[in-house]
Amino acid sequence: MADAPLKFSGEVARLYHEYRRGYPAEAIDAIVEAFGLSPADAVVDLGCGTGQLTLPLAARVGAAVGVDPERDMLDIARQHGAGNITWTLGSDRDLPAIAGTVRPRPLAAVTAATSLHWMDSAAVFDTARSLVRPGGGVAVVTNGKPLWFLDIEWSRALRAFLERWNGRPAKHGCGTDDEAQRRYWEHFVAAGFAVTDRHVRYADDLDFDRLVGAVLSAFPEHMLPAGDDRDRFRDQLREAVGDGPYPEPVDVGIMLGVR
């Protein structure tokens, strides 16, 4: 994962756990089916956060390793994890060593859920190709576009507010943009994977508290408004987007590279 000077620890980890939605069962099924996962297998989830993808995947395999560079994220994940999950402080660069810890189970899948944008995707795919068992592979999962980049009136108002608040243009980020998706596909092919793309689409309605929490969970720790600034943030955001509810079309993307 990139050595960016951004920290998503402290209260950000709590917000992440409370307000970041998990992944629908259909997305988990797509990963399990693509790699033929079973209780004989192990998976490694890179950039696991507080375990939104690690936890449901672990229920389908014999062992899972959730890897994240933020200790506070892992501390929360441990409170909710199952006995077959190992939570590991580290990064994608540690993948070869982590793969060795799951033996004698074969490593069947490496996953990155809304986290690959922090990593060198070409290096991750090359490394994973040499580690996963035949028929296994890598799943790159995205959980919908950022709330401030939807083609909806309230989302455009949210983006304008965030640009005013932060004093700079909003970035797409998260690896959900078309350019990032093309790059991942090309890197998969270059690493020798057979690539397929799946989508799970559904609609959600956010209330104001969920909207605020989800937005704040994307702030690095040093930018998180606190105290009176938090109240001012909420008041100005409500003025910008209204009281809600805020209809959100969610498009969960699952890019699968099979060895």
Residue pairs with C-beta under 8 A, 6 or more apart in sequence:
1 46
1 47
1 69
1 91
1 92
1 93
1 115
1 118
1 119
2 118
2 119
2 120
4 118
6 220
6 221
6 222
7 70
7 220
7 221
7 222
8 16
8 70
8 73
8 220
8 221
9 70
9 71
9 72
9 73
9 221
10 72
10 221
10 224
11 221
11 224
12 72
12 216
12 217
12 219
12 220
12 221
12 224
13 50
13 70
13 72
13 73
13 75
13 76
14 76
15 213
15 216
15 217
16 49
16 50
16 73
16 217
17 49
17 50
17 73
17 76
18 213
18 217
19 210
19 213
19 214
19 216
19 217
20 49
20 50
20 52
20 143
20 214
20 217
21 52
21 143
21 204
21 250
22 52
22 53
22 55
22 56
23 52
23 53
23 56
23 113
23 141
23 143
23 252
24 200
24 202
24 252
25 56
26 200
26 252
27 141
27 198
27 200
27 252
27 254
28 56
28 57
28 60
30 198
30 200
30 254
30 256
31 37
31 57
31 109
31 111
31 139
31 141
31 254
31 256
32 57
32 60
34 137
34 139
34 196
34 198
34 256
34 258
35 41
35 108
35 109
35 135
35 136
35 137
35 139
35 256
35 258
36 108
36 135
36 136
37 43
37 57
37 60
37 61
37 108
37 109
38 60
38 61
38 62
39 61
39 62
40 62
40 105
40 106
41 61
41 62
41 63
41 105
41 106
41 107
41 108
41 109
41 133
41 136
42 61
42 62
42 63
42 64
42 65
42 102
42 105
42 106
42 107
42 108
43 57
43 58
43 61
43 63
43 64
43 65
43 107
43 108
43 109
43 110
43 111
44 64
44 65
44 67
44 95
44 98
44 99
44 102
44 107
44 109
44 110
44 111
45 51
45 53
45 54
45 57
45 64
45 65
45 66
45 67
45 110
45 111
45 112
45 113
46 67
46 91
46 92
46 95
46 110
46 111
46 112
46 115
46 116
46 119
46 124
47 67
47 68
47 69
47 92
47 112
47 113
47 114
47 115
47 116
47 118
47 119
48 54
48 66
48 67
48 68
48 73
48 74
48 77
48 87
48 113
48 115
49 68
49 70
49 73
49 77
49 113
49 115
50 73
50 76
50 77
50 80
51 66
51 76
51 77
51 80
51 81
51 85
51 87
52 113
52 143
53 111
53 113
53 141
54 64
54 66
54 77
54 81
54 85
55 77
55 80
55 81
55 82
55 85
57 64
57 109
57 111
58 64
58 81
58 82
58 84
58 85
59 82
61 84
61 108
62 84
62 105
63 84
63 85
63 86
63 102
63 105
64 84
64 85
64 86
65 85
65 86
65 87
65 88
65 98
65 101
65 102
66 74
66 77
66 81
66 85
66 86
66 87
66 88
67 88
67 89
67 90
67 91
67 92
67 94
67 95
67 98
68 74
68 77
68 87
68 88
68 89
68 90
69 89
69 90
69 91
71 89
74 87
74 88
74 89
77 85
77 87
78 87
81 87
86 101
88 94
88 98
90 98
91 119
92 112
92 119
92 120
92 123
92 124
92 127
95 110
95 124
95 127
95 128
95 131
96 127
96 131
99 107
99 131
106 132
106 133
106 136
107 131
107 132
107 133
107 136
108 132
108 133
108 135
108 136
109 132
109 136
109 137
109 138
109 139
110 124
110 128
110 131
110 132
110 137
110 138
110 139
111 138
111 139
111 140
111 141
112 119
112 124
112 138
112 139
112 140
112 141
113 141
113 142
113 143
114 141
114 142
114 143
114 174
114 175
114 176
116 124
116 140
116 175
116 184
117 173
117 174
117 175
117 180
121 140
121 183
121 184
121 187
122 187
122 190
122 191
124 138
125 138
125 187
125 188
125 190
125 191
125 193
125 257
126 191
128 137
128 138
128 191
129 191
129 192
129 193
129 259
132 138
132 259
133 259
134 259
135 258
135 259
136 258
136 259
137 193
137 256
137 257
137 258
137 259
138 188
138 193
138 256
138 257
139 254
139 255
139 256
139 257
140 175
140 184
140 253
140 254
140 255
140 256
140 257
141 252
141 253
141 254
141 255
142 174
142 175
142 176
142 252
142 253
143 250
143 252
144 176
144 248
144 249
144 250
144 251
144 252
145 172
145 174
145 176
145 251
146 170
146 172
146 173
146 174
146 176
146 218
147 155
147 158
147 206
147 211
147 214
147 215
147 248
148 155
148 158
148 159
148 162
148 170
148 215
149 155
149 159
149 170
149 172
149 176
150 248
150 249
152 246
152 247
152 248
152 249
154 241
154 242
154 244
154 246
155 246
157 240
157 241
157 242
158 211
158 215
158 237
158 240
158 241
159 170
160 240
161 236
161 237
161 240
161 241
162 170
162 215
163 169
163 170
165 233
165 236
166 223
175 181
175 184
176 253
181 253
181 255
184 255
185 195
185 197
185 255
188 195
188 255
188 257
189 195
191 257
192 259
193 257
193 258
193 259
194 257
194 258
194 259
195 255
195 256
195 257
195 258
196 255
196 256
196 258
197 253
197 254
197 255
197 256
198 253
198 254
198 255
198 256
199 251
199 252
199 253
199 254
200 251
200 252
200 254
201 249
201 250
201 251
201 252
202 250
203 247
203 248
203 249
203 250
204 247
204 248
204 250
205 244
205 245
205 246
205 247
205 248
206 214
206 244
206 245
206 246
206 248
207 244
207 245
207 246
208 238
208 243
208 244
211 237
211 241
211 244
211 246
212 233
212 234
212 237
215 237
216 224
216 225
216 233
219 225
225 232
225 233
